[in-house]
Amino acid sequence: MARSGTEGRGVLEGAFALMEVLAQTEELGLTRLAADADLPKATAHRLLGQLVALGAVQSSAGRYRLGPRTFRLGVGWHPARALRAAAARPLRELSLVSGGLSLSLSVPEAGHTIVVGGLRGEADEVFPLHPGVVLPPGSAAELVLAAHGPEAEPPGGWSAAAWYREAVRIRERERAFEYGRCVSGLSSVAAPVFSACDSVVAAVAATGPDPRQIAALGEAVGRAAAAISTNLSRLPAVSRQPRRASEPSAVRGA
């Protein structure tokens, strides 16, 4: 009997939940992997067996890691090309004054904040900020994007009144600070990147273990974001046509 659409969708969601968890670490055992993916252990074991057979996941001594097929698919993902090109030089210049902090370029996508570029640094030892990573709720980048977005709902962990005050503050100074609430032991500062249409399409962030260093780097991160915005505005007109509201790309025309 053919699977129903609902059942098929559940199987796919379960498989992707497992791979999302594996994308955040090098390898995990079945018990921890099932718990982090919010799946019954028997279901996780069955799905992992199928993923191993397909080459999407590898298994060794009862532990699992992402496999070569997932890597081949991942390298074919080229999000926000124009944005990453516009950010290349400003991020390099920011790295000269950031003192070894991790630098990231993130975009909103389907309710999440996803890293699409950046430069590795100290924070990567605690939370790797490589392209494709979904930032945890409450990151400085998410706060910047939410403060400039159309959604009325506050980010997780914020009351409506507190978020209203914080969003106004973020828009006024065009940066957001986050100190250890998102990932324990890490702090970050983020600033918005504007498109040629004057809408916020991305966030630049510096992340590291020393909150004092983060507090002092706000202006430099703001300058990098402004430089990226300027570079975006200089793109050919065909590259900066406004997207339709239904289109998922975070950068207009990217």
C-alpha positions as CSV (number, residue, x, y, z in Angstrom):
1,M,0.0,0.0,0.0
2,A,1.3,3.4,-0.9
3,R,2.2,5.7,2.0
4,S,-0.1,8.6,2.6
5,G,1.2,12.1,2.1
6,T,1.2,12.8,5.8
7,E,3.1,9.7,6.6
8,G,5.7,10.3,3.9
9,R,6.2,13.9,5.1
10,G,6.8,12.6,8.6
11,V,9.5,10.2,7.4
12,L,11.3,13.0,5.5
13,E,11.0,15.3,8.5
14,G,12.5,12.7,10.8
15,A,15.4,12.0,8.4
16,F,16.2,15.7,8.1
17,A,15.9,16.2,11.8
18,L,18.6,13.6,12.3
19,M,20.9,15.2,9.7
20,E,20.3,18.6,11.2
21,V,21.5,17.3,14.6
22,L,24.5,15.7,13.0
23,A,25.4,18.9,11.2
24,Q,26.0,20.6,14.5
25,T,28.6,18.1,15.7
26,E,31.2,15.6,14.5
27,E,29.5,12.4,15.6
28,L,26.9,11.1,18.1
29,G,25.5,7.8,19.5
30,L,22.0,6.7,18.8
31,T,20.5,7.6,22.2
32,R,21.7,11.2,22.1
33,L,20.9,11.6,18.4
34,A,17.3,10.4,18.8
35,A,16.8,12.6,21.8
36,D,18.2,15.7,20.1
37,A,16.1,15.0,17.0
38,D,13.0,14.5,19.2
39,L,12.4,11.0,17.7
40,P,11.7,7.6,19.3
41,K,14.9,5.6,19.5
42,A,13.5,2.8,17.3
43,T,12.4,5.3,14.7
44,A,15.8,7.0,14.7
45,H,17.6,3.7,14.4
46,R,15.4,2.7,11.4
47,L,15.9,6.1,9.6
48,L,19.6,6.1,10.3
49,G,19.9,2.7,8.7
50,Q,18.2,4.0,5.6
51,L,20.4,7.1,5.5
52,V,23.6,5.0,6.0
53,A,22.5,2.8,3.0
54,L,22.1,5.9,0.9
55,G,25.5,7.3,1.9
56,A,23.9,10.4,3.5
57,V,25.2,9.2,7.0
58,Q,28.1,7.1,8.1
59,S,28.2,4.7,11.0
60,S,31.1,3.3,13.0
61,A,31.2,1.5,16.3
62,G,27.6,2.6,17.1
63,R,28.2,6.3,16.4
64,Y,27.0,8.4,13.5
65,R,28.2,11.2,11.4
66,L,27.2,12.9,8.1
67,G,28.3,11.0,5.0
68,P,29.9,11.9,1.7
69,R,26.6,12.1,-0.2
70,T,25.4,14.9,2.1
71,F,28.7,16.7,1.6
72,R,28.3,16.5,-2.2
73,L,24.8,17.9,-2.0
74,G,25.8,20.6,0.4
75,V,28.6,22.0,-1.7
76,G,26.1,22.5,-4.5
77,W,24.2,25.0,-2.3
78,H,25.2,28.6,-3.3
79,P,23.0,31.0,-1.4
80,A,23.1,34.7,-1.6
81,R,25.9,34.9,-4.2
82,A,25.6,38.7,-4.6
83,L,25.5,39.2,-0.9
84,R,28.6,37.1,-0.2
85,A,30.5,38.9,-3.0
86,A,29.6,42.2,-1.5
87,A,30.7,41.1,1.9
88,A,34.1,39.6,1.0
89,R,36.3,42.7,1.4
90,P,34.4,44.3,4.3
91,L,34.7,41.0,6.3
92,R,38.4,40.8,5.6
93,E,38.9,44.4,6.8
94,L,36.8,43.7,9.9
95,S,39.0,40.7,10.7
96,L,42.0,43.0,10.9
97,V,40.5,44.8,14.0
98,S,38.4,42.0,15.5
99,G,41.2,40.3,17.4
100,G,40.5,36.7,16.3
101,L,36.7,36.8,16.7
102,S,34.5,34.7,14.5
103,L,32.7,36.7,11.8
104,S,29.5,35.6,10.2
105,L,27.1,36.8,7.6
106,S,23.5,35.5,8.1
107,V,20.2,35.7,6.4
108,P,16.6,35.0,7.4
109,E,15.2,31.9,5.8
110,A,11.9,30.1,6.5
111,G,11.7,31.3,10.1
112,H,15.4,30.6,10.9
113,T,18.6,32.6,10.8
114,I,21.2,30.8,8.6
115,V,24.9,31.5,8.2
116,V,25.9,32.0,4.5
117,G,29.4,33.2,4.9
118,G,32.1,34.6,7.2
119,L,35.5,34.0,8.7
120,R,36.5,31.4,11.3
121,G,37.6,32.5,14.7
122,E,37.6,31.8,18.5
123,A,33.9,31.1,18.7
124,D,34.1,28.2,16.3
125,E,35.7,26.1,19.0
126,V,32.4,26.3,20.9
127,F,29.8,26.8,18.2
128,P,31.0,26.4,14.6
129,L,29.7,29.2,12.4
130,H,30.3,27.6,9.0
131,P,27.9,28.2,6.1
132,G,24.6,26.3,6.4
133,V,24.5,26.5,10.2
134,V,21.2,27.5,11.7
135,L,21.8,30.0,14.5
136,P,20.1,29.2,17.8
137,P,17.2,31.4,18.9
138,G,18.1,34.7,20.4
139,S,21.4,35.3,18.5
140,A,22.4,38.9,17.9
141,A,22.0,38.4,14.2
142,E,18.4,37.1,14.7
143,L,17.6,40.1,16.9
144,V,18.8,42.5,14.3
145,L,16.8,40.8,11.6
146,A,13.7,40.6,13.7
147,A,13.9,44.2,14.8
148,H,13.8,45.3,11.1
149,G,11.3,42.6,10.0
150,P,7.5,42.8,9.5
151,E,6.7,40.2,12.1
152,A,5.0,41.4,15.2
153,E,5.8,38.4,17.3
154,P,8.9,38.8,19.6
155,P,11.8,36.3,19.4
156,G,11.8,33.4,21.8
157,G,12.4,34.4,25.4
158,W,11.2,38.0,25.0
159,S,7.9,39.4,26.3
160,A,6.0,41.7,23.9
161,A,6.8,44.8,26.0
162,A,10.5,44.0,26.5
163,W,10.9,43.2,22.8
164,Y,9.2,46.4,21.7
165,R,11.7,48.4,23.8
166,E,14.7,46.4,22.6
167,A,13.6,46.5,18.9
168,V,13.4,50.3,19.1
169,R,16.9,50.4,20.6
170,I,18.3,48.1,17.9
171,R,16.8,50.2,15.1
172,E,18.1,53.4,16.6
173,R,21.7,52.3,17.0
174,E,21.6,49.8,14.1
175,R,23.2,47.0,16.1
176,A,22.3,44.3,18.6
177,F,24.3,42.8,21.5
178,E,23.9,39.4,23.0
179,Y,25.8,38.3,26.1
180,G,25.8,34.5,26.8
181,R,22.0,34.0,26.6
182,C,22.1,32.3,23.2
183,V,25.2,30.0,23.6
184,S,26.8,29.8,27.0
185,G,30.3,31.3,27.0
186,L,29.8,33.3,23.8
187,S,28.8,36.9,23.2
188,S,28.1,38.6,19.9
189,V,27.3,41.9,18.3
190,A,25.5,42.2,14.9
191,A,24.5,45.0,12.5
192,P,22.0,45.1,9.6
193,V,22.9,44.9,5.9
194,F,20.5,46.9,3.7
195,S,19.6,46.2,0.1
196,A,19.4,48.8,-2.6
197,C,15.7,48.9,-1.8
198,D,16.5,50.0,1.8
199,S,15.2,46.8,3.4
200,V,17.3,44.7,5.7
201,V,18.4,41.5,4.0
202,A,21.2,40.2,6.2
203,A,23.2,40.6,9.4
204,V,26.9,40.8,10.1
205,A,28.0,39.5,13.4
206,A,31.2,39.2,15.5
207,T,31.2,36.4,18.1
208,G,33.7,35.5,20.8
209,P,34.2,34.5,24.4
210,D,35.1,37.9,25.8
211,P,32.1,40.2,26.3
212,R,34.3,43.3,26.8
213,Q,35.8,42.7,23.4
214,I,32.3,42.4,21.9
215,A,31.1,45.6,23.6
216,A,34.0,47.5,22.1
217,L,33.5,46.2,18.6
218,G,30.1,47.5,17.8
219,E,31.2,50.5,15.6
220,A,33.5,48.3,13.6
221,V,30.8,45.8,12.9
222,G,28.4,48.6,12.0
223,R,31.0,50.0,9.5
224,A,31.4,46.6,7.9
225,A,27.7,46.2,7.5
226,A,27.4,49.7,6.0
227,A,30.2,48.8,3.5
228,I,28.4,45.6,2.5
229,S,25.2,47.7,2.0
230,T,27.1,50.1,-0.2
231,N,28.5,47.3,-2.3
232,L,25.0,45.8,-2.8
233,S,23.7,49.2,-4.0
234,R,26.4,49.2,-6.7
235,L,25.3,46.0,-8.2
236,P,23.8,46.1,-11.7
237,A,20.0,46.8,-11.6
238,V,19.2,43.2,-12.8
239,S,20.9,41.9,-9.6
240,R,18.8,44.0,-7.2
241,Q,15.3,43.7,-8.5
242,P,12.9,43.3,-5.5
243,R,11.8,39.7,-5.0
244,R,8.2,38.7,-4.7
245,A,7.0,38.1,-1.1
246,S,6.6,34.4,-1.8
247,E,10.2,34.0,-2.9
248,P,12.5,32.4,-0.3
249,S,15.7,34.1,-1.2
250,A,16.9,36.5,1.6
251,V,18.7,38.8,-0.9
252,R,16.7,40.5,-3.5
253,G,18.0,39.3,-6.9
254,A,20.8,37.3,-5.3
